[in-house]
Amino acid sequence: MKGIRRPSHHRSRGPGRLPGLLMALLVVLGLSGSTAIAAPDGTAQQAASTVRVPARAMDAVAAMQPSWNLGNTLDAIPDETSWGNPKATRELFRTIRAEGFRSVRIPVTWSAYQATTAPYTIDAAYMSRVKQVVDWALAENLYVVLNIHHDSWQWIDDMPADHDGVLARFNSTWTQISKAFRDEPRTLIFESVNEPVFEKATAEQKTTLLRELNTSFHEIVRSSGRGNTDRLLMMSTEAGTPSQNLMDDLYTTIKSRNDRNLIATVHYYSWYPFSVNIAGGTHYDDAAQNDLDDAFARMRDTFVARGIPVYLGEYGLLGWPDHNHPSRVERGEALKYYEHLGHAARLAGVTTALWDPGAWAYLNRETQKWTDPALFAWIKSSWTTRSGTASFDKVFVEKSSAITAKGLTLNLNGTKFRGLWHGKTRLVEGRDYTLFDKKRLTLTARTLTRLTGDREYGVNATLQARFSRGLPWEIDVVTYDTPELSNATGTAEKFAIPTKYQGDLLATMEATYADGTNAGPTDWTPYQEFNKAFRPDYPNGTIILTPETLTSLRDGEAATLTFHFYSGAKVKYKVTKSGDSVTGTAVKGS
């Protein structure tokens, strides 16, 4: 996908005038097809909507697929633009709808605009702003999920020590939200609270406290009347975690409510080592894939198979994409994760909401264009079909050695391999490549010689493996030599290792002492966290060790760093901290 379609400014025609009693009835049923939005002069207007909400909660949640998060906006602290995003506009929701999304989650943090003492009044202007944003999304024929977001750690987390005070504020918050939005159509869904943790409580206390909040939320919304009598309501597990015991607790709470309009919600950010690139999680390997499969199987078996719909309120990778820093997760490995997640969600019958923190992560809200259109193309494709991938998206050819055949393993994912292309030229099986057992793809030495050309370091050519459906898998042919590191001096606040990357890419850093114990800020694994403990600086030819890593080192004792590169190369380096001084020494022959 080379870009996005520009959003349409066409408005579908409204339902026209209806008798007051009929309109009121349609509002209660969530079928009125219209919602009030604010005009430029502040007056209320009616915007057309063609959404018809299915009666069954399971069908309604299915109709919400796919979903998108307006992250780091109304949930930002202390105000809407504090975390780097522009104010939300109706045009933004036009774009989201045009790009194929059918629902949006609008996280809201209320604390900065709410009194901290009873009756915990929410500022009227802020409530009006939230309503304006919600109504814009509804008017663009999107389902909307509205919640209490970062309040969960700002004041709700104090519930173990201040039970009555927190419960009173929580109840007041939902009483005010329920009243403000009770005439909205049924396309508006309420979510009780985002990722509640209760950090200072025991596991048993956490279960009790969350059940109390979810139950109180349900009772308050239902008792507020009008459109809230059958509005779809969403309840979360502790921290949004999809572990079996926490989902069992949520299932018990939902079943005790005896209400067919309830939805379970959890979040999923992949297997942690892969999501942040720590503990050797450099590839989307079996451990990461199994973690995802198991999580969605639990969602299906605990809820969906028992008649309770699941809305995956957030998914993505932690800290990825981050266009301000080197990517923690190798691009092709990330694409495999997104492709797999879409497939697993469809199998489980789960609706997925992409967490988009804005600030140029996924959708650039200034330009209304995707920061990485190809990445979004993979996400979008996963909503409806599978795509073939491979064991990696690069073939490394060493410059200092004679060129030999190199291979990859295709992950067919239920597709059939249709061939390999270089630009518009289709490569010939048997001459340019061989295919063993329908999935072991090997590029011949002759082909690699042609593709690498003058053998400049870096990507020399990009191939496409095409399949019977889905997107083609791109394979970069890369010329490299083992990276070279040089001696350096610095301080505990600033230290960089001069590095000749020579076409290679840094995957991870392993850190140990001579006695075999782990070095670095993460003591439970020798493989330190990408960007947090170290990061490559490709333009300036260095590897940066962060102050967090340097200050964690034992004084006067050398730590051995092993840098792993995606070509498979490993290079050792010794670093010693003495007071505030840091000395680094390349290990020859490593």
N, C-alpha and C positions, 0 to 999 in steps of 0.2 A: 504494500500500500504506500503510495507516494505522498499522500496528503489527505486532508479531510474534506468532505463536502461542506461547503459553506452553509450555515444554518438558514433555513427558510424563514421568511418573515410573514408568511401567509398565515392567517388565522381562519380556522374552520368556522363555519357559521354556527351560531348558538341555537338553543332549542326554542327560542322565541318566548313569548309570554305564556305563562301557565297560570291557571287559577291558584290562588294562594294556598288553599288546602292541599291541592295536588302537589304543588312545589314543596310544601312542608313535609309531605309524606315521602317524596323522592329524596329530600335531604336526609331524613331519618334512615332511609334504606341505603343511602350512599349511591343513589342512581340519578341525582339531579343533573349531572353533566356540566355543572358550572361552579365557579368559586370566585369570591370577591378578590380583586387585586387593587392595589393603590395606583391611582393615576398620578401624573406629574404634579398636579395641584393638590394632591393629598386626599381627594375624594375617592369614594369606593366605586369600582366599576365591575361589570360582570365579564369574565373571560371564558370563552367556550372551552369545553372539555368533552371528549368523546369516550372517555374511559367508562366501562361498565364493569363493576366489581363483581366477580362470581360470588355466589352465596357461600360456598364452602371455603373455609380458610385455606385448605390445601390447594385448591384451584386458584385462589387469589394470590397466594405466595408464588405459585408457578408463573402466574401472569406478570409478576414483578421481575422476572429474570430477563436480562441481567441488570445489575444495580451498580451504582457508583456513589462514592462518598465525597461530600463537600467538606473535605478535611481541613483542619487548621484555619478555619474561617470564623463561623459563629462560635466555635469551641475555643478559639484562641483567647489568650489571657494577656492583658486585661480587655482588649477590644478586638474587633473584627480584622483589623489589618496588622495586628502586633506581630504575627508570625510570618510576615512576608507576602501575604496574598492581598490582591485588591478586593474591594467590596464585591459581594455577589451581585449579579445582574440577571435580568430575565433572559438576556441573550445567551448567557452561559448555559441556562437550562434548555434553550433552543438547540444549542450545539450538542448537548448531552443526548437529547432526544433524537436528533438527526444522526448521531453516531451509533444508534441502535440500543441505547439503554432504555429500560422501561420503568425504572424507579431510581430514586436517589435517597440516600440517608443524609440527613442534615443534623450533624452533631451540634449541640448547643451547651455552652457552659454559662450558667445563670449567676454564679456567685458574685461577680463584679458589679452586678446590677440588682442585687437583692440585699435587703436589710438583714443583718446578722442576729437580730433579736425579734421576738414575736411582735407582730404576726408574719414576719419574714416577707414583706411586700416586695414584689418584683417591679422595677422601674417601668412605668407605663410606656415610655418611648422605646425602651428595649423590647418589650413584649410586642409592640407595634412593628418594630423592625423585623423580628423573627417571623411574625405573621406575614409581613410583606414578602419575605424570601420564600416561605413555605407556599404562599399563594401563587407566586411566579412559577414555581415548579409544578404545582397542581394544574395551573392554567396551560402548561405545555404538555398536558396529558401524561404526566408522570405520577406514579405512586410516590409517596413521601413518607420516610420514617423520621420521626422527631423524638429526641431523647433528652435526658439529663446526662451530660458527658463528663468533663473533668471535675465536676463537683464531687465525683466519686472519690478522688484522692484529696480534694481540697478540704472538704468538711464531712462527707459521709463516712470517710475512713475513721473518724473519731467516734463512731457509734459504740464500740466496746467500752469506752470510758464515759461517754455522754449519751447514753442510749435514748433517754427521753427527749433531750434537746435535738438530737439529730433526727429522730423519728418525727418530731413535731415540724421541723423545717422541711423535711422530705414530703410530709403530708401536705404542708402548706404550698410547697412548690407545685405539686401535682394538682392540687385543688385549683390553683390559679391558671395553670396551663390548660386543664380540662375545661374550665369556664371560658377561657379565651378562644378555644378551638372547637367547642362542642357543636358548632353549626357547620363545620367543614365536612366535605363529602367523605365517604368511606375509603377513598383513596389515600387518606391520611392515616398513618399508623403510629401509635405511641410505643416507645421502648422505655422500660422502667428506669434502667440505669446502666451506664457503660462500664464494663470491666470492674465491678466492685471487688475490693480486696480485703478490707478490714485487717490491715497488716498486723496489729497487735493482739489479734484474737486467736484462740485455738481453732483447730479444724472443726470441731463440733460447734463452737460458737459461731464460726463463719456461716455454717449451714443454717443455723437458727436465725441469724441476723438477716441473711439474704432472703430466706423464706418469708420473714416478717416484712421486709421491704416490698417484695414482689406481691405478697398478699394485700398489703395496704394500698399499693399502687392500683391493683385490680379493683378493689372495693371503691376507692375514691373516684376513679374514672367512670365506672359503671353507675355510681350513684349521682353523677353530675348530669345525667339525662341527655335528651335530644340525640344528636348523632353519636354520642359516646355510649349509648346503650348496647350497640352491637359493633362498635369500632374494633378493628383488629388490634390486639395488644401483644406486645413482645416482651418476653422475659429472658434474662441472661443467666448463664452459669457464673460462678465465682471467677473473676478476671476474664470472663469470656472463653475460658479454657475448655476444650472438648474432651477432657479425660472422662473415663467411664463413671467414676464415682460422683463427679460433679454433675454430669448429665443425668445420672440416676436421681440425684437430689432435685434437679429441676423438673424432671418428669413427675416426681411425686407431688411437687408444688402445683404444676399445671393440672394434673388429674384431680387434685383436691378442689380445684376451682369449679369443676363441672361446667365449663364454658367452652363451646365449640369454636370460639373466635380468638383463641390464643396461639401464639407462635413461639417456638424456642429459637434462641439466637446464641451463636458462639462465634469465635474468631479463629483464623488459622493463618500462621505466618511461616509454615514449613518447619522441618526438623531444625532445631536451633543451631547446631554446628554448621549446617549448610547456609542457613538464612543470614548469619553474620560472618561466615568464614572463620571458624575457630575449631580447634581440636581436629584439624585435618579435613574439615568439610569443604573441600575445594571443588567437588564434583556432585552432580545430582545422581548419587549412587544408590545402591539397593537400600541402604539404611534410610535415606531421605525419601525414596519412593515408597517404601513400606510404611513409613510414618504417615505419609499422606493417605495411602490406601486404608490403613487402619483407622485413621481419624474419620474419614467419610463413611466407612462401614459402621462405626459406632453411632454416628449421626443418624444413619439410615435405620439401624436396628433399634436404637433407643427411642427415636421419635417418629420418623417418617413411616416405618412399617406398622406403627401403632396409632396412626391417624393424626399425628401432630406435625405440622409443617416446620421446616427449618430454614431460617434466613441466616446465611453466613455473613454477618454484619461487617466484617473486615477480612480481607486477605491480601497477601503480597509477600514481600521479603523485607526483613528488618534492615533499614538503612540502604535499601536498593529500590529504584535507582537513585543515586545521589550525584547530580551532575557537577557538584562543586568539589568532589574528591574522586580519586581513582575508584573504579568499581570493585566492591568487595567480592561480588559474585561474577564469575566469568559469563559473558553474555549468552553463549549457546546453552550453558547449563541453566541459566535463568529461563530461557525460552522453553526448555524441556519441562521445567517446573510448571510454568503457566499452562502449557499444553496439557500436561497430565492433570492439573487441578480442574480444568474445564471438563475433561472427560469424567473424572471421578465424581464431580458434582452432578453431572447429568445422570450417571448411573444410580446415584444415591437419591436423586430427586430433590436436591438442595439448591436454593437460589443464592447466588453469590454477589457480594458487593465489594468491588475493588476499593481498597483504601488509597485515596489520592490526597497526599498532603499538600498538593499545590506547589507553589514556588518552583515551577518548572520540573517537577518530578515526572508526572505523566502528561496531564493537560496543562499547557501554558495558558493561564487564565487572562493574560494580557492580550495574547494574539488569538486565542480560541483555537489553537492548533496543537496537535500532539507533539511533544518534545522529541519523541522517537516513534515516528509513524510505523516503522517495521515491527517494533515491539507491540504496539497496539494491535497491529494486524494479527499477530499470533494470539493475543488475548481474545480478540473478536472471533477468530476462526475457531477457537476452542469452545465457543458457546454452542456450536452446531455440529462439529465434526472432529475427527482426529487427523493429525498430521504425522508423517514419518520424520524421524530424527536420526541421529547417529551417536556413536560413543563419544565424539567430540566434534567441534566445528572447525578444527584446524589440523592440517598435516604439516609437521615440521621437517624441513629438509636441511641438514647440516651443511654449511658452506665449506667447511674445512675438510670434508670427506667426499668420497665419490658418491654420486647419487644412486640410491637403490630404491626398489619398490617399497611403497608405504601403504598401510591399510587402515581402514576403519570398520567398525561393526555397525550395520544399519539397525535401527530400532523401527520396525515396520509399523507397529501399533495398529495392526489390522489392515494396513494398506498393502498395495503391491508396488514394488520398485519399477519405475517406468524409464529410468535411464539417467545419464549424467550429462550435463551441459556446461560448456564454457562460453558464456555470452549466448549467441545465437547458434553456436556450433554444437551439435550433439556428438559426444564422444562415442567411440566404437568399442563395444565389448569384445574382448579377446585381443584387441590391439592396444587400446588406451587404458583399459582396466579389465580386471577379472572379477567375477562374482561367484563366490563359493557358498553353497547351501542357502542361496537366495538372500544372504545378509552380510557376508564377509566381503567387503569391497576393497580391492587392492589396486592402487594406481601404479602403472608400470614405470620403470626407471626412465624409459624413453619419453613418456608423457610428462613426467615431473621435470625432466631436462628441458623440454620445450616450454613448460609453464613457468619455470623459475627464470628463464631468460638470462639476463646478465648477473643474476644472483645477488641483487642488492638485498641488504637486510630488511626484513619486514614482509608484508603481504605482497606476493608477486602476482597472484591470480586468485580469482574466486570462482568456484564451481557451484553448480546447483544439482543436488540430487532430487529428482522429481518422483512423485508417487501418484497412485491412482486417485487420491483425493487429498484435500488439505493443502497446506503451503509447502513449497520446496524448501529443502534444507541446504543452507549455504555452507560451503567448506572453503576456508582460506588455505591457500598453499603458501607457507611461510619459510623464508630462508633465515637461518639463525646460526649462531655459534654459542657455545657456553658463555654466559655472562662473566665479566671480569670485575672483581672488586679490588679497591685500593686502600692503603692505610689512611687513617684520618685521626684528627684530634678534635675535641670539642668540649662542651660542658653538659651537665645534666639537664640543662634547659634547651640546648640546641646541639644536635649531633646528626650528621648526614654522612653516609658511606658513598664515596665516589663509585659510580657503577657504569660500566659499558654493557648495556642490555643486549646489543648485537642481535636485535630482532626478536628476542625472547620476552616473555611476560611473567611477572612475579605472581606466584600462586599462594605461598604461605611462608611463615618463618617458624622454625623450630628452635627452642632456646633451652639449654641445659648447662649444668655445672659439671665439673670433673667427677663429682661423687654420684652423678646420675640423677640428681634431683632437678626439678624444673626451675628454670629461670624466667623472669618476666612477671608482669602483673597478674596473669592468670595462672595460679599455682596448681590447678587440677589437671592441666594438660601441658605438654611441652609446646604444642602448636598454638601460638598466640593469635589474638584477634586482629584481623586485617583492619587497617586504618586506625584502630584504637591503640595498638601496640607498635605498629610499624606501617609504613605505606610507601609505595614507589612514587618517585617524582621523575617520570619519563622525560619531560622536556628539559629538565636540568641535569639529567644523568646522575641521580642519587637514589639511595634508599634512606628514608628518614626514620630514625628511631625516636619515638615520642618521649616527652618528659616523664610520662607515666611509667614507661618501660625503664628508662634510665634511673629514675629515683628508686625503683624496686630492686635494683641489682645489689648484691652483697658488696660491701666496700672492700676493695683490694683483691677480689676473687674474680678471675676471668670466667666469663660465660661464653660458651660456644654457640654461635648462631648458625643454623643450617637453613639457607634460603632455597626453597623449592620453586622451580619454574615449570610452566605448563608444557614445555618441551620434554620434561622429564629430567632436565639438568638439576644438579644439586651443587651448591657452592657454600663452603664453610668460611666462617669469619669469627674472630675472637674480639670481644669487647670487655674492657676493664674500667670500672669506676673507682677513682681514688678521691674521696671528698667530692668536690664539684667538678673535677676534671675527668674526662672520658677519653680513652685511647682505643682505637680500633686497628686490628691487624689482620690482613688477608692471610688465609691459610693456603699456602702453595700446594698445588697438586690435588686440591679438593674437587 
